[in-house]
Amino acid sequence: MITLTARLITAAVVAAGALALPVPADAQAPQRGSCQYEDGNTDGTACLWTDPDTGIEFDVDSRNYVTR
């Protein structure tokens, strides 16, 4: 019983420590510029499209403009 209690306490402390650690800004999603068009950028770079009606941002991969 003591071993089980010790394991539960250890797990709780580790979980609490993981939740308390700040995440550096550069570890979050990559920053993307605004899209030239709704379906992306003409140079093929990924971007964020903001719907003018709702304000919702969409991550666009610009694959329509990639030349092969």
N, C-alpha and C positions, 0 to 999 in steps of 0.2 A: 504493500500500500504506500509506503514512504517513497519507493522508487517511482511509482506512477505519479504521485503528487509532485515530486521533484522534476520529473519530465514535463509535466503540465506547466509548472511555474517557469521552467527554462524556456519552453516554447512560447509562453505568453510574453516573457521579457524580450526574447529575440524578435517577436512580431511587433511589439510596441516600439522597439528600437528602429526597426525597418520603416515603420510608419512615420517616425519622427525625423528621419534624415531628409534634409532638403535636397531637391533635385536641381542640379545646375542648369541654367538656361540653355546651354549648348547641348545638353543631353535630351532635351525635349525634341519635338518634331522639327524637322528642318524649316528654316524660314524661307518662304517663297514670295516672290514678287507678284504683283497683280498681272492678270492675263490681259493681252491686247484684245482678244476676242473671246467669246463665250466658250469656244472649244479649244482655247489655248493660245500659245505664242507661235509666231511664224518661224522662229528659230528652233523650235522643238523642245525648249526648256519647260519643265514643270512650273506651274503657277497656281495662284488662288483666284478663282472667279467669284465675285460677290454678286448674288442675284439682286438686281436693282429693285425688285418688287418686295422681296422678303428680307433682304439683308443677310441671308444665309451664305456662308462661304463654302465653296466646293474646291477640292484638290483636283486639278486637271493635269493630265500627263502630256498634253499637246501632241499625242501620237498621230493626229491627222496631218501634221505638218512635217513629220520626219521623212526625209527622203532616203531611199535605199538604193 
